Amino acid sequence: MGEPELNLHLDPTLLAQAQTAGVAIERVAESAIRLALAKADPAAAEARAVKWAEDNAEGIADYNRRIRERGLIGTEFRKW
């Protein structure tokens, strides 16, 4: 399934400022919608987070195993 298109009207000055600053409008809009949904229905947001964690448990476990075995990239450059 492809991503749906949306016609959105924004303040032209605001849009120009965002573009000049290199702000990815699509990502900001998606993040804002996710935040609004989480505020509007916290239980559903929690259910989506739990489902995501369940769906990705194998990958998360593999990532954590690799970090335990190999450490983090760039650790030798840390100053703290």
N, CA, C and O atoms as a CHARMM CRD file, in Angstrom:
* protein
*
  320
    1    1 MET  N      0.84300  -1.18000   0.00000 PROA 1      0.00000
    2    1 MET  CA     0.00000   0.00000   0.00000 PROA 1      0.00000
    3    1 MET  C      0.88400   1.23700   0.00000 PROA 1      0.00000
    4    1 MET  O      1.77600   1.36200   0.84000 PROA 1      0.00000
    5    2 GLY  N      0.65100   2.13700  -0.91800 PROA 2      0.00000
    6    2 GLY  CA     1.40800   3.37500  -0.98100 PROA 2      0.00000
    7    2 GLY  C      0.89500   4.37700   0.04500 PROA 2      0.00000
    8    2 GLY  O     -0.16700   4.20100   0.64200 PROA 2      0.00000
    9    3 GLU  N      1.66800   5.41400   0.23000 PROA 3      0.00000
   10    3 GLU  CA     1.25800   6.44400   1.17800 PROA 3      0.00000
   11    3 GLU  C      0.21500   7.34100   0.52300 PROA 3      0.00000
   12    3 GLU  O      0.37800   7.75200  -0.62500 PROA 3      0.00000
   13    4 PRO  N     -0.85500   7.64400   1.25300 PROA 4      0.00000
   14    4 PRO  CA    -1.89200   8.50200   0.67700 PROA 4      0.00000
   15    4 PRO  C     -1.40900   9.94200   0.55100 PROA 4      0.00000
   16    4 PRO  O     -0.57400  10.40900   1.32500 PROA 4      0.00000
   17    5 GLU  N     -1.95500  10.62800  -0.44200 PROA 5      0.00000
   18    5 GLU  CA    -1.62800  12.03200  -0.61900 PROA 5      0.00000
   19    5 GLU  C     -2.61900  12.86000   0.17000 PROA 5      0.00000
   20    5 GLU  O     -3.75800  12.44500   0.38600 PROA 5      0.00000
   21    6 LEU  N     -2.18300  14.02900   0.59800 PROA 6      0.00000
   22    6 LEU  CA    -3.02000  14.91400   1.38700 PROA 6      0.00000
   23    6 LEU  C     -2.79800  16.34200   0.92400 PROA 6      0.00000
   24    6 LEU  O     -1.65900  16.79700   0.81100 PROA 6      0.00000
   25    7 ASN  N     -3.87600  17.04000   0.65800 PROA 7      0.00000
   26    7 ASN  CA    -3.77400  18.46300   0.34900 PROA 7      0.00000
   27    7 ASN  C     -3.79900  19.21500   1.66500 PROA 7      0.00000
   28    7 ASN  O     -4.73400  19.07200   2.45300 PROA 7      0.00000
   29    8 LEU  N     -2.78700  20.00500   1.90100 PROA 8      0.00000
   30    8 LEU  CA    -2.64400  20.70900   3.16100 PROA 8      0.00000
   31    8 LEU  C     -2.33700  22.17000   2.87200 PROA 8      0.00000
   32    8 LEU  O     -1.44600  22.47700   2.08100 PROA 8      0.00000
   33    9 HSD  N     -3.06300  23.05700   3.50400 PROA 9      0.00000
   34    9 HSD  CA    -2.83900  24.49000   3.31100 PROA 9      0.00000
   35    9 HSD  C     -2.09600  25.02500   4.52600 PROA 9      0.00000
   36    9 HSD  O     -2.56600  24.90000   5.65700 PROA 9      0.00000
   37   10 LEU  N     -0.93500  25.62300   4.28400 PROA 10     0.00000
   38   10 LEU  CA    -0.10700  26.17000   5.35100 PROA 10     0.00000
   39   10 LEU  C      0.15900  27.64700   5.09600 PROA 10     0.00000
   40   10 LEU  O      0.06800  28.13200   3.96900 PROA 10     0.00000
   41   11 ASP  N      0.48300  28.33200   6.15400 PROA 11     0.00000
   42   11 ASP  CA     0.90400  29.72300   6.05300 PROA 11     0.00000
   43   11 ASP  C      2.15900  29.74400   5.17600 PROA 11     0.00000
   44   11 ASP  O      3.15000  29.09900   5.52000 PROA 11     0.00000
   45   12 PRO  N      2.14300  30.46400   4.05600 PROA 12     0.00000
   46   12 PRO  CA     3.28700  30.46400   3.13300 PROA 12     0.00000
   47   12 PRO  C      4.59500  30.90400   3.78800 PROA 12     0.00000
   48   12 PRO  O      5.65800  30.37100   3.46900 PROA 12     0.00000
   49   13 THR  N      4.52300  31.86500   4.69400 PROA 13     0.00000
   50   13 THR  CA     5.73600  32.32600   5.37100 PROA 13     0.00000
   51   13 THR  C      6.29700  31.22100   6.24700 PROA 13     0.00000
   52   13 THR  O      7.50500  30.98300   6.26500 PROA 13     0.00000
   53   14 LEU  N      5.41700  30.54900   6.97100 PROA 14     0.00000
   54   14 LEU  CA     5.83900  29.44300   7.83000 PROA 14     0.00000
   55   14 LEU  C      6.45800  28.31800   7.01100 PROA 14     0.00000
   56   14 LEU  O      7.48400  27.75600   7.39300 PROA 14     0.00000
   57   15 LEU  N      5.83400  27.99400   5.89100 PROA 15     0.00000
   58   15 LEU  CA     6.36000  26.95200   5.02000 PROA 15     0.00000
   59   15 LEU  C      7.73700  27.33400   4.47600 PROA 15     0.00000
   60   15 LEU  O      8.64000  26.49800   4.44500 PROA 15     0.00000
   61   16 ALA  N      7.90400  28.56600   4.05400 PROA 16     0.00000
   62   16 ALA  CA     9.19600  29.02700   3.52600 PROA 16     0.00000
   63   16 ALA  C     10.27100  28.95700   4.60900 PROA 16     0.00000
   64   16 ALA  O     11.39800  28.53800   4.34600 PROA 16     0.00000
   65   17 GLN  N      9.92100  29.36800   5.82100 PROA 17     0.00000
   66   17 GLN  CA    10.88700  29.29700   6.92600 PROA 17     0.00000
   67   17 GLN  C     11.29200  27.85000   7.20000 PROA 17     0.00000
   68   17 GLN  O     12.46800  27.55900   7.41300 PROA 17     0.00000
   69   18 ALA  N     10.32300  26.95900   7.19300 PROA 18     0.00000
   70   18 ALA  CA    10.61700  25.55000   7.44500 PROA 18     0.00000
   71   18 ALA  C     11.52000  24.98200   6.34900 PROA 18     0.00000
   72   18 ALA  O     12.47400  24.25700   6.63100 PROA 18     0.00000
   73   19 GLN  N     11.20800  25.31800   5.10500 PROA 19     0.00000
   74   19 GLN  CA    12.02800  24.82600   3.99600 PROA 19     0.00000
   75   19 GLN  C     13.44200  25.38200   4.07000 PROA 19     0.00000
   76   19 GLN  O     14.40400  24.65200   3.83400 PROA 19     0.00000
   77   20 THR  N     13.58000  26.65200   4.39200 PROA 20     0.00000
   78   20 THR  CA    14.90500  27.26800   4.52000 PROA 20     0.00000
   79   20 THR  C     15.71100  26.60600   5.62400 PROA 20     0.00000
   80   20 THR  O     16.92200  26.42300   5.50100 PROA 20     0.00000
   81   21 ALA  N     15.02700  26.24800   6.70500 PROA 21     0.00000
   82   21 ALA  CA    15.69600  25.61600   7.84500 PROA 21     0.00000
   83   21 ALA  C     15.94400  24.12600   7.61800 PROA 21     0.00000
   84   21 ALA  O     16.58000  23.47000   8.44300 PROA 21     0.00000
   85   22 GLY  N     15.44700  23.59100   6.50800 PROA 22     0.00000
   86   22 GLY  CA    15.64700  22.17700   6.22300 PROA 22     0.00000
   87   22 GLY  C     14.73200  21.25600   7.00900 PROA 22     0.00000
   88   22 GLY  O     15.03700  20.07800   7.19400 PROA 22     0.00000
   89   23 VAL  N     13.61400  21.78900   7.46800 PROA 23     0.00000
   90   23 VAL  CA    12.65300  20.99100   8.22800 PROA 23     0.00000
   91   23 VAL  C     11.87100  20.09800   7.26100 PROA 23     0.00000
   92   23 VAL  O     11.33500  20.57700   6.26100 PROA 23     0.00000
   93   24 ALA  N     11.81100  18.81700   7.56100 PROA 24     0.00000
   94   24 ALA  CA    11.06600  17.86600   6.74100 PROA 24     0.00000
   95   24 ALA  C      9.59400  17.93900   7.14500 PROA 24     0.00000
   96   24 ALA  O      9.19100  17.33900   8.14100 PROA 24     0.00000
   97   25 ILE  N      8.80200  18.66300   6.38100 PROA 25     0.00000
   98   25 ILE  CA     7.40200  18.92300   6.70400 PROA 25     0.00000
   99   25 ILE  C      6.62900  17.61600   6.90600 PROA 25     0.00000
  100   25 ILE  O      5.84000  17.50200   7.84300 PROA 25     0.00000
  101   26 GLU  N      6.85000  16.64300   6.04200 PROA 26     0.00000
  102   26 GLU  CA     6.11800  15.38900   6.13800 PROA 26     0.00000
  103   26 GLU  C      6.39000  14.69700   7.47000 PROA 26     0.00000
  104   26 GLU  O      5.46900  14.17900   8.10200 PROA 26     0.00000
  105   27 ARG  N      7.64600  14.68700   7.89600 PROA 27     0.00000
  106   27 ARG  CA     7.98600  14.04000   9.16600 PROA 27     0.00000
  107   27 ARG  C      7.40000  14.79400  10.34800 PROA 27     0.00000
  108   27 ARG  O      6.91900  14.18500  11.30300 PROA 27     0.00000
  109   28 VAL  N      7.44100  16.11100  10.28500 PROA 28     0.00000
  110   28 VAL  CA     6.88000  16.92100  11.36900 PROA 28     0.00000
  111   28 VAL  C      5.37200  16.68000  11.45800 PROA 28     0.00000
  112   28 VAL  O      4.82600  16.51400  12.54900 PROA 28     0.00000
  113   29 ALA  N      4.71200  16.66100  10.31300 PROA 29     0.00000
  114   29 ALA  CA     3.26300  16.43900  10.30000 PROA 29     0.00000
  115   29 ALA  C      2.92700  15.06600  10.86800 PROA 29     0.00000
  116   29 ALA  O      2.01000  14.93700  11.67900 PROA 29     0.00000
  117   30 GLU  N      3.65900  14.04900  10.45000 PROA 30     0.00000
  118   30 GLU  CA     3.40800  12.69500  10.94500 PROA 30     0.00000
  119   30 GLU  C      3.64400  12.61700  12.45000 PROA 30     0.00000
  120   30 GLU  O      2.85200  12.01000  13.17200 PROA 30     0.00000
  121   31 SER  N      4.72100  13.22300  12.92300 PROA 31     0.00000
  122   31 SER  CA     5.00600  13.22400  14.36000 PROA 31     0.00000
  123   31 SER  C      3.91100  13.94700  15.13500 PROA 31     0.00000
  124   31 SER  O      3.49100  13.49400  16.19900 PROA 31     0.00000
  125   32 ALA  N      3.45300  15.07100  14.59500 PROA 32     0.00000
  126   32 ALA  CA     2.40700  15.84400  15.26600 PROA 32     0.00000
  127   32 ALA  C      1.10000  15.05600  15.32500 PROA 32     0.00000
  128   32 ALA  O      0.39200  15.10500  16.33100 PROA 32     0.00000
  129   33 ILE  N      0.77900  14.33800  14.26300 PROA 33     0.00000
  130   33 ILE  CA    -0.43400  13.51800  14.25700 PROA 33     0.00000
  131   33 ILE  C     -0.31600  12.39700  15.27900 PROA 33     0.00000
  132   33 ILE  O     -1.27100  12.11700  16.00400 PROA 33     0.00000
  133   34 ARG  N      0.85000  11.74800  15.34400 PROA 34     0.00000
  134   34 ARG  CA     1.04500  10.68600  16.34800 PROA 34     0.00000
  135   34 ARG  C      0.88500  11.24000  17.76600 PROA 34     0.00000
  136   34 ARG  O      0.25600  10.60800  18.61400 PROA 34     0.00000
  137   35 LEU  N      1.45000  12.40600  18.01600 PROA 35     0.00000
  138   35 LEU  CA     1.33600  13.02300  19.33400 PROA 35     0.00000
  139   35 LEU  C     -0.11800  13.36900  19.65800 PROA 35     0.00000
  140   35 LEU  O     -0.58200  13.12900  20.77300 PROA 35     0.00000
  141   36 ALA  N     -0.83200  13.93000  18.68600 PROA 36     0.00000
  142   36 ALA  CA    -2.23800  14.27400  18.89400 PROA 36     0.00000
  143   36 ALA  C     -3.07200  13.02500  19.17200 PROA 36     0.00000
  144   36 ALA  O     -3.95800  13.05100  20.02600 PROA 36     0.00000
  145   37 LEU  N     -2.79800  11.93400  18.45900 PROA 37     0.00000
  146   37 LEU  CA    -3.51600  10.68100  18.70200 PROA 37     0.00000
  147   37 LEU  C     -3.21600  10.13600  20.08900 PROA 37     0.00000
  148   37 LEU  O     -4.11100   9.63900  20.77200 PROA 37     0.00000
  149   38 ALA  N     -1.96800  10.22900  20.50300 PROA 38     0.00000
  150   38 ALA  CA    -1.59400   9.73900  21.83200 PROA 38     0.00000
  151   38 ALA  C     -2.29600  10.54000  22.92100 PROA 38     0.00000
  152   38 ALA  O     -2.70300   9.97900  23.93900 PROA 38     0.00000
  153   39 LYS  N     -2.44100  11.84600  22.71500 PROA 39     0.00000
  154   39 LYS  CA    -3.13900  12.67900  23.69400 PROA 39     0.00000
  155   39 LYS  C     -4.63800  12.43400  23.66400 PROA 39     0.00000
  156   39 LYS  O     -5.29100  12.43500  24.70800 PROA 39     0.00000
  157   40 ALA  N     -5.18700  12.22300  22.47100 PROA 40     0.00000
  158   40 ALA  CA    -6.62900  12.02500  22.33400 PROA 40     0.00000
  159   40 ALA  C     -7.07300  10.67000  22.86300 PROA 40     0.00000
  160   40 ALA  O     -8.17000  10.54400  23.40600 PROA 40     0.00000
  161   41 ASP  N     -6.22700   9.65500  22.70800 PROA 41     0.00000
  162   41 ASP  CA    -6.59300   8.29900  23.12500 PROA 41     0.00000
  163   41 ASP  C     -5.35900   7.57900  23.65600 PROA 41     0.00000
  164   41 ASP  O     -4.77200   6.75600  22.95300 PROA 41     0.00000
  165   42 PRO  N     -4.95800   7.88300  24.89800 PROA 42     0.00000
  166   42 PRO  CA    -3.74100   7.29400  25.46100 PROA 42     0.00000
  167   42 PRO  C     -3.76000   5.76600  25.49300 PROA 42     0.00000
  168   42 PRO  O     -2.72100   5.13400  25.30300 PROA 42     0.00000
  169   43 ALA  N     -4.91200   5.17200  25.72600 PROA 43     0.00000
  170   43 ALA  CA    -4.99300   3.70500  25.79000 PROA 43     0.00000
  171   43 ALA  C     -4.66200   3.08400  24.43500 PROA 43     0.00000
  172   43 ALA  O     -3.95000   2.08200  24.36600 PROA 43     0.00000
  173   44 ALA  N     -5.17600   3.67400  23.36800 PROA 44     0.00000
  174   44 ALA  CA    -4.88600   3.15200  22.02900 PROA 44     0.00000
  175   44 ALA  C     -3.41700   3.35600  21.68600 PROA 44     0.00000
  176   44 ALA  O     -2.80300   2.49700  21.05300 PROA 44     0.00000
  177   45 ALA  N     -2.84900   4.49100  22.10000 PROA 45     0.00000
  178   45 ALA  CA    -1.42800   4.73900  21.85100 PROA 45     0.00000
  179   45 ALA  C     -0.58100   3.70400  22.57100 PROA 45     0.00000
  180   45 ALA  O      0.39000   3.19300  22.01200 PROA 45     0.00000
  181   46 GLU  N     -0.94300   3.39600  23.80100 PROA 46     0.00000
  182   46 GLU  CA    -0.21300   2.37500  24.56500 PROA 46     0.00000
  183   46 GLU  C     -0.35200   1.01400  23.89400 PROA 46     0.00000
  184   46 GLU  O      0.61900   0.26200  23.81600 PROA 46     0.00000
  185   47 ALA  N     -1.54600   0.69200  23.40900 PROA 47     0.00000
  186   47 ALA  CA    -1.76000  -0.58800  22.72100 PROA 47     0.00000
  187   47 ALA  C     -0.91000  -0.66900  21.45300 PROA 47     0.00000
  188   47 ALA  O     -0.35300  -1.72200  21.14300 PROA 47     0.00000
  189   48 ARG  N     -0.81100   0.45200  20.71500 PROA 48     0.00000
  190   48 ARG  CA     0.03200   0.44900  19.50700 PROA 48     0.00000
  191   48 ARG  C      1.49900   0.26000  19.87700 PROA 48     0.00000
  192   48 ARG  O      2.23100  -0.44500  19.18200 PROA 48     0.00000
  193   49 ALA  N      1.92900   0.88600  20.96500 PROA 49     0.00000
  194   49 ALA  CA     3.32600   0.75000  21.39800 PROA 49     0.00000
  195   49 ALA  C      3.62000  -0.68600  21.81700 PROA 49     0.00000
  196   49 ALA  O      4.67500  -1.22600  21.48400 PROA 49     0.00000
  197   50 VAL  N      2.70200  -1.30000  22.53900 PROA 50     0.00000
  198   50 VAL  CA     2.88200  -2.69100  22.96900 PROA 50     0.00000
  199   50 VAL  C      2.93000  -3.60300  21.75000 PROA 50     0.00000
  200   50 VAL  O      3.78400  -4.48600  21.66800 PROA 50     0.00000
  201   51 LYS  N      2.01900  -3.39500  20.80200 PROA 51     0.00000
  202   51 LYS  CA     2.01000  -4.22500  19.58600 PROA 51     0.00000
  203   51 LYS  C      3.31100  -4.05900  18.81000 PROA 51     0.00000
  204   51 LYS  O      3.87400  -5.03800  18.32000 PROA 51     0.00000
  205   52 TRP  N      3.79500  -2.80500  18.69700 PROA 52     0.00000
  206   52 TRP  CA     5.05300  -2.57000  17.98700 PROA 52     0.00000
  207   52 TRP  C      6.18600  -3.33800  18.67000 PROA 52     0.00000
  208   52 TRP  O      6.98900  -3.99100  18.00300 PROA 52     0.00000
  209   53 ALA  N      6.24700  -3.25900  19.98600 PROA 53     0.00000
  210   53 ALA  CA     7.30700  -3.95600  20.73100 PROA 53     0.00000
  211   53 ALA  C      7.20400  -5.45800  20.53100 PROA 53     0.00000
  212   53 ALA  O      8.22200  -6.13300  20.37800 PROA 53     0.00000
  213   54 GLU  N      5.98800  -5.98800  20.53100 PROA 54     0.00000
  214   54 GLU  CA     5.79900  -7.42500  20.30000 PROA 54     0.00000
  215   54 GLU  C      6.21000  -7.80200  18.88600 PROA 54     0.00000
  216   54 GLU  O      6.90100  -8.80000  18.68100 PROA 54     0.00000
  217   55 ASP  N      5.79100  -7.00800  17.91300 PROA 55     0.00000
  218   55 ASP  CA     6.10800  -7.29500  16.50700 PROA 55     0.00000
  219   55 ASP  C      7.60900  -7.22200  16.24100 PROA 55     0.00000
  220   55 ASP  O      8.11100  -7.90100  15.34500 PROA 55     0.00000
  221   56 ASN  N      8.32300  -6.41200  17.00200 PROA 56     0.00000
  222   56 ASN  CA     9.75100  -6.20200  16.76700 PROA 56     0.00000
  223   56 ASN  C     10.64400  -6.82700  17.83600 PROA 56     0.00000
  224   56 ASN  O     11.84100  -6.54300  17.88700 PROA 56     0.00000
  225   57 ALA  N     10.07300  -7.67300  18.68700 PROA 57     0.00000
  226   57 ALA  CA    10.82100  -8.26400  19.80800 PROA 57     0.00000
  227   57 ALA  C     12.05100  -9.03700  19.33100 PROA 57     0.00000
  228   57 ALA  O     13.11000  -8.95900  19.95300 PROA 57     0.00000
  229   58 GLU  N     11.92100  -9.76800  18.25200 PROA 58     0.00000
  230   58 GLU  CA    13.05200 -10.55100  17.75900 PROA 58     0.00000
  231   58 GLU  C     14.20900  -9.63900  17.31500 PROA 58     0.00000
  232   58 GLU  O     15.36500  -9.88700  17.65800 PROA 58     0.00000
  233   59 GLY  N     13.89600  -8.60500  16.56900 PROA 59     0.00000
  234   59 GLY  CA    14.92400  -7.67000  16.12000 PROA 59     0.00000
  235   59 GLY  C     15.55500  -6.91400  17.28100 PROA 59     0.00000
  236   59 GLY  O     16.76700  -6.69900  17.29500 PROA 59     0.00000
  237   60 ILE  N     14.74800  -6.51100  18.24900 PROA 60     0.00000
  238   60 ILE  CA    15.26100  -5.80600  19.42100 PROA 60     0.00000
  239   60 ILE  C     16.20000  -6.70700  20.21000 PROA 60     0.00000
  240   60 ILE  O     17.26800  -6.27300  20.64300 PROA 60     0.00000
  241   61 ALA  N     15.80000  -7.96900  20.39700 PROA 61     0.00000
  242   61 ALA  CA    16.63700  -8.92900  21.13000 PROA 61     0.00000
  243   61 ALA  C     17.96100  -9.14800  20.39100 PROA 61     0.00000
  244   61 ALA  O     19.02000  -9.21400  21.01600 PROA 61     0.00000
  245   62 ASP  N     17.89700  -9.26100  19.05400 PROA 62     0.00000
  246   62 ASP  CA    19.11600  -9.45400  18.26600 PROA 62     0.00000
  247   62 ASP  C     20.03100  -8.24600  18.38000 PROA 62     0.00000
  248   62 ASP  O     21.24200  -8.39900  18.53800 PROA 62     0.00000
  249   63 TYR  N     19.46600  -7.04900  18.30200 PROA 63     0.00000
  250   63 TYR  CA    20.25200  -5.82300  18.43800 PROA 63     0.00000
  251   63 TYR  C     20.93100  -5.78000  19.81000 PROA 63     0.00000
  252   63 TYR  O     22.13000  -5.52100  19.90400 PROA 63     0.00000
  253   64 ASN  N     20.16900  -6.03200  20.86100 PROA 64     0.00000
  254   64 ASN  CA    20.72700  -6.00600  22.21700 PROA 64     0.00000
  255   64 ASN  C     21.83100  -7.05200  22.39300 PROA 64     0.00000
  256   64 ASN  O     22.82500  -6.79600  23.07300 PROA 64     0.00000
  257   65 ARG  N     21.65800  -8.22700  21.78100 PROA 65     0.00000
  258   65 ARG  CA    22.68500  -9.26800  21.84900 PROA 65     0.00000
  259   65 ARG  C     23.97300  -8.79800  21.17300 PROA 65     0.00000
  260   65 ARG  O     25.06700  -8.99100  21.70300 PROA 65     0.00000
  261   66 ARG  N     23.83100  -8.18000  19.99700 PROA 66     0.00000
  262   66 ARG  CA    25.01600  -7.69000  19.28200 PROA 66     0.00000
  263   66 ARG  C     25.73000  -6.59800  20.07500 PROA 66     0.00000
  264   66 ARG  O     26.96000  -6.55400  20.09300 PROA 66     0.00000
  265   67 ILE  N     24.98200  -5.72400  20.72300 PROA 67     0.00000
  266   67 ILE  CA    25.60100  -4.67000  21.53400 PROA 67     0.00000
  267   67 ILE  C     26.34600  -5.28900  22.72300 PROA 67     0.00000
  268   67 ILE  O     27.45600  -4.86800  23.05100 PROA 67     0.00000
  269   68 ARG  N     25.73700  -6.28300  23.36200 PROA 68     0.00000
  270   68 ARG  CA    26.42200  -6.95400  24.48400 PROA 68     0.00000
  271   68 ARG  C     27.71500  -7.61300  24.03200 PROA 68     0.00000
  272   68 ARG  O     28.72700  -7.55600  24.73100 PROA 68     0.00000
  273   69 GLU  N     27.68000  -8.24200  22.85500 PROA 69     0.00000
  274   69 GLU  CA    28.84000  -8.96700  22.35100 PROA 69     0.00000
  275   69 GLU  C     29.92400  -8.03900  21.79500 PROA 69     0.00000
  276   69 GLU  O     31.11000  -8.27000  22.02900 PROA 69     0.00000
  277   70 ARG  N     29.53600  -7.01000  21.07300 PROA 70     0.00000
  278   70 ARG  CA    30.49700  -6.17000  20.35600 PROA 70     0.00000
  279   70 ARG  C     30.67200  -4.77900  20.95300 PROA 70     0.00000
  280   70 ARG  O     31.65700  -4.10000  20.66100 PROA 70     0.00000
  281   71 GLY  N     29.73900  -4.35400  21.77400 PROA 71     0.00000
  282   71 GLY  CA    29.77400  -2.98500  22.29800 PROA 71     0.00000
  283   71 GLY  C     29.21700  -2.01200  21.29200 PROA 71     0.00000
  284   71 GLY  O     28.83800  -2.38900  20.18300 PROA 71     0.00000
  285   72 LEU  N     29.17000  -0.76000  21.68500 PROA 72     0.00000
  286   72 LEU  CA    28.64000   0.28600  20.82100 PROA 72     0.00000
  287   72 LEU  C     29.71000   0.80500  19.87300 PROA 72     0.00000
  288   72 LEU  O     30.89200   0.83600  20.21300 PROA 72     0.00000
  289   73 ILE  N     29.29200   1.20700  18.69400 PROA 73     0.00000
  290   73 ILE  CA    30.22300   1.79700  17.74300 PROA 73     0.00000
  291   73 ILE  C     30.69200   3.14700  18.27900 PROA 73     0.00000
  292   73 ILE  O     29.88300   3.93700  18.76500 PROA 73     0.00000
  293   74 GLY  N     31.95700   3.40600  18.19400 PROA 74     0.00000
  294   74 GLY  CA    32.51800   4.67600  18.60000 PROA 74     0.00000
  295   74 GLY  C     32.82400   4.80600  20.08400 PROA 74     0.00000
  296   74 GLY  O     33.16600   5.89200  20.55300 PROA 74     0.00000
  297   75 THR  N     32.70500   3.72200  20.82100 PROA 75     0.00000
  298   75 THR  CA    32.96600   3.79000  22.27000 PROA 75     0.00000
  299   75 THR  C     34.36600   4.31300  22.54800 PROA 75     0.00000
  300   75 THR  O     34.57600   5.03000  23.52600 PROA 75     0.00000
  301   76 GLU  N     35.31700   3.96600  21.70800 PROA 76     0.00000
  302   76 GLU  CA    36.69000   4.38900  21.94400 PROA 76     0.00000
  303   76 GLU  C     36.88400   5.89400  21.80600 PROA 76     0.00000
  304   76 GLU  O     37.90500   6.42900  22.23900 PROA 76     0.00000
  305   77 PHE  N     35.91500   6.58200  21.20800 PROA 77     0.00000
  306   77 PHE  CA    36.02600   8.02800  21.02700 PROA 77     0.00000
  307   77 PHE  C     35.32700   8.82200  22.11800 PROA 77     0.00000
  308   77 PHE  O     35.43100  10.04800  22.15000 PROA 77     0.00000
  309   78 ARG  N     34.63100   8.15700  22.99400 PROA 78     0.00000
  310   78 ARG  CA    33.89700   8.85600  24.04700 PROA 78     0.00000
  311   78 ARG  C     34.83600   9.52700  25.03500 PROA 78     0.00000
  312   78 ARG  O     35.89900   8.99900  25.36400 PROA 78     0.00000
  313   79 LYS  N     34.42900  10.68700  25.49600 PROA 79     0.00000
  314   79 LYS  CA    35.20500  11.41800  26.48800 PROA 79     0.00000
  315   79 LYS  C     34.61200  11.27100  27.88200 PROA 79     0.00000
  316   79 LYS  O     35.19000  11.77000  28.84800 PROA 79     0.00000
  317   80 TRP  N     33.48000  10.60100  28.01000 PROA 80     0.00000
  318   80 TRP  CA    32.84900  10.44900  29.31700 PROA 80     0.00000
  319   80 TRP  C     32.87300   9.03600  29.79700 PROA 80     0.00000
  320   80 TRP  O     32.37700   8.74500  30.88600 PROA 80     0.00000
